[in-house]
Amino acid sequence: GQGQMLHIERNLPGLPQLNLPFAFRLQGPLDSAALAKAIDDVVRRHESLRTAFAWNGDEPESRIAAPRTLGRIMTVETIGDGHFHNNKRRKALELRKIDLLIEQEAHTPIDTTRAPLLRARLLRLHDDDHVLLLTLHHAVVDGWSIGVLFEELSSRYAALAGYPSAPLPSPPPAFSDVARWQRWWCGTDAARRQASDWILNLRGAAPLFDGESSPGASTEHHPVCLERELIARLTAFAGQHNCTRFMCLLTGLKAMLLARAGRTDIAVATAMANRAQPDTDRIIGPFENTVIVRTTITPDLSFAQALLRVRQSVLEAHARQELPFNVLADRLEQEGIDPASLLQVYFTLQNPLRRPLDLPDLATESIGNVAREGQPVLPIDQTWLSLMLKERPTGITGSCNYKRDLLEGRAVGEWMEDLVALLTAAIAQPNAPLGRLLARRAA
């Protein structure tokens, strides 16, 4: 949650994992004054984007800036001489400079003591060619928030630049009001029931890997790609079993871990939107919550049977997603259950944004190596292996991130190959025992 991120920020300042970087190539007649005003208006509209944090002893306290106290947010800088050139070498040098600026921006820390926890830089190549860099701190937004931000930014820009547009809806409730409600709710019988159900569900769970992770340990990445044809077959299979792609992919991950770690009782952490309360769908803020999906699968089960078990465990976790994980972690420790042991493996599938940034009369293209767009922040001091996937028109891509001092890179690469091969075989033979599919892969 927000508090955990701020403690990570305090103990390990400047971690790029806490930045959410976006970069867009905007080609066409951009009204830069309208874009700057649109960004200012959306930031002033949402309390979370005007929030900074101070420390009261060991506890972070929010400091909400009044809208009138914020100056112009977006800066504008010219790349080269600001004129169009047909020289290929010159163009290549300008684009190389932009690539370096994108990378630099993604890794530049955001000062959490000064609002807004957002940076906007407009790089101007010439009048009809710009690059917009937007960087937000994960303490004030989640993946859902990014969709709201882009939708409102697109609408507000259109209105300010003189294009037909629907007015923004009434301002949403303040995030601080929702946070106060959540603190009250954590003391209710409903919260106590969720905690009791979680304890019952997680008692006896064992870590997949032996040993302990250390904060700030170096993380390596291995690319993962599921081709469009496989995803189409997986989607059809999921529909036949009243399941989602997420459930199918999680079943594949658990089956792979069954083979590689030799455990049948597998807990995997994931993030859920946690926006069941009325009127929260239009609020920009960090609602996302970590939940644990625990499933027992054995080699004698078919993929279809394992999928139904995973489906049930996902639905159960979904029904208990409101209880903040930090509250649950305290309860788990009281029960003698180590929360870190449940966070060793993390899996997310990021859906396409409800509405990407879409500015009228402009060709808008997401550019740069911004793989963390909208991804949840992991419990980085506890996660050994995280599979972070994103839906794209060409299929599903992403990366498997792993702690280099705990897991060996070549093995992790083989695990990801196993995952793709297992999903392919399972869709072709959904009723074959997992043990046979896994043995065939091993052979």
C-alpha positions, -999 to +999 in steps of 0.1 A: +000+000+000+009+037+001+025+035+035+047+006+025+059+024-007+068+055+014+088+034+039+106+018+009+113+053-005+126+065+029+149+035+035+160+031-002+157+066-017+156+070-054+144+035-064+132+037-100+107+010-093+086+036-076+084+058-108+057+052-134+072+066-166+053+073-198+067+087-231+045+097-261+055+109-296+030+135-306+031+142-344+008+169-358-003+205-349+001+204-311-013+232-290+013+232-263-004+259-242-036+238-242-017+207-232+000+225-203-033+239-191-050+205-194-023+189-172-026+216-147-064+213-146-064+175-142-038+177-114-059+204-096-090+183-100-076+152-082-065+155-046-041+125-048-021+144-075-018+174-052-006+152-022+030+152-008+042+135+024+061+144+055+072+121+083+058+122+118+083+099+136+080+066+117+047+074+101+041+093+068+016+120+069-001+134+038+001+171+029-025+182+004-016+213-016-044+238-024-050+240-062-041+277-063-006+270-048+005+249-077+024+266-105+027+255-141+036+218-141+048+211-177+081+223-189+090+228-225+125+223-240+137+223-276+158+195-291+182+207-317+173+240-333+135+234-333+133+232-371+124+204-394+154+188-412+156+162-439+191+152-429+188+115-418+219+116-396+207+147-378+173+131-372+190+100-358+210+120-334+179+139-322+160+106-316+190+091-298+190+121-275+153+117-269+159+080-260+185+090-235+162+116-220+134+090-217+157+067-198+171+094-176+136+107-168+124+072-159+152+068-133+151+103-118+136+102-083+105+122-075+107+143-043+078+129-022+079+160+001+068+184-027+035+183-046+027+173-072+043+138-073+042+141-111+066+155-138+056+166-173+083+175-199+075+184-235+104+179-259+100+199-291+117+188-322+097+212-344+062+227-346+046+194-356+068+169-338+069+166-300+076+140-273+057+142-240+074+126-209+050+120-180+064+105-148+043+098-117+051+084-083+034+051-074+024+064-040-003+085-055-016+064-085-022+029-096-028+012-130-065+020-130-057+057-122-036+060-153-066+052-175-086+079-157-057+104-161-053+098-198-091+100-204-095+133-186-063+147-201-075+139-236-109+154-230-096+186-213-070+191-241-097+188-268-119+214-250-090+238-245-077+234-281-112+242-295-122+207-305-157+191-298-155+173-265-177+162-237-172+181-204-154+163-176-178+147-151-184+162-117-152+161-095-150+126-078-148+121-041-116+131-024-091+102-020-085+113+016-122+107+024-120+072+009-088+066+030-106+077+062-135+054+053-111+025+048-095+031+082-130+031+098-139+000+078-108-019+091-124-019+125-157-033+114-171-069+117-169-072+079-131-065+080-127-089+109-145-116+089-123-110+059-092-113+081-105-146+097-112-160+062-077-150+051-061-167+082-081-198+076-071-198+039-034-192+045-027-212+076+000-239+069+011-223+036+049-228+031+073-208+010+082-221-025+119-213-020+141-218+009+161-188+022+156-151+027+156-122+003+175-090+012+162-055+006+176-038-024+190-070-039+198-067-076+169-077-100+174-092-134+148-094-162+140-121-187+116-112-216+084-133-220+063-133-252+031-153-258+021-151-295-013-139-307-023-173-320-016-189-285-035-161-268-065-165-291-067-203-283-062-196-246-090-170-247-114-195-264-104-222-239-110-198-209-144-189-222-154-226-225-145-230-188-161-197-176-126-185-167-105-155-176-071-153-194-056-143-161-068-175-145-054-196-174-020-179-173-019-182-135-027-219-138+002-223-163+025-205-139+015-227-109+019-259-130+054-247-140+062-241-104+048-275-095+074-290-119+103-268-110+099-262-073+084-296-066+056-281-044+019-289-047+007-261-023+014-229-042+008-193-030+012-166-056+007-129-048-011-106-072-027-071-073-064-064-075-081-031-083-100-029-050-126-004-064-158-021-053-170+009-034-194+033-052-179+063-070-143+051-067-139+043-105-133+080-113-108+087-085-071+089-092-053+073-062-035+041-050-064+017-044-046-014-057-042-041-030-020-072-028-038-105-024-026-141-021-040-168-044-033-202-028-040-234-047-032-270-043-025-287-076-010-322-082+006-339-113-025-362-117-048-333-124-055-322-160-050-286-169-087-282-171-091-295-135-062-274-122-078-243-139-111-248-120-092-250-088-073-218-096-105-201-107-120-209-073-090-196-054-090-164-075-127-158-068-121-163-031-092-138-031-114-113-051-141-115-024-116-106+003-096-079-017-107-049+005-086-058+035-053-039+032-024-063+029-004-045+057-034-051+080-035-087+070+003-090+074+000-079+111-027-105+117-007-132+099+023-125+122+001-127+153-009-162+140+027-172+135+025-170+097+054-152+079+038-128+054+071-127+034+068-164+027+036-157+008+051-130-014+080-149-030+061-152-063+041-123-079+020-124-110+001-096-128-016-093-162-020-057-171-051-051-192-051-024-220-060+010-207-097+018-210-086+048-230-050+056-239-038+092-244-057+103-275-053+140-285-073+152-315-054+158-349-023+142-334-007+108-341+000+096-305+025+068-301+038+053-269+076+051-273+107+042-253+114+013-230+087+020-205+079-015-194+066-005-160+037+016-173+009+012-148+024-019-132+019-024-095+048-019-072+060-052-059+069-059-022+104-055-036+123-066-005+104-100-004+096-110-040+120-135-055+102-140-089+076-118-105+059-124-139+047-091-152+026-094-184+008-069-205-019-074-232-009-059-265-024-062-301+004-086-310-002-109-281+010-108-245+045-096-236+063-087-204+092-099-183+100-123-156+119-104-129+140-123-104+165-117-076+200-124-091+215-135-057+186-160-051+178-175-085+200-184-115+192-166-147+196-195-171+172-216-150+146-187-149+149-185-187+142-223-190+112-218-166+097-193-189+102-216-219+085-243-199+056-220-192+050-212-229+054-248-239+031-260-211+003-236-221+006-247-257+005-284-248-023-279-223-046-261-248-040-290-272-046-317-245-066-301-217-076-334-202-041-350-201-025-352-166-002-323-159+025-348-149+025-362-184+027-328-201+055-318-177+074-350-182+072-346-220+087-311-217+115-324-194+123-352-219 
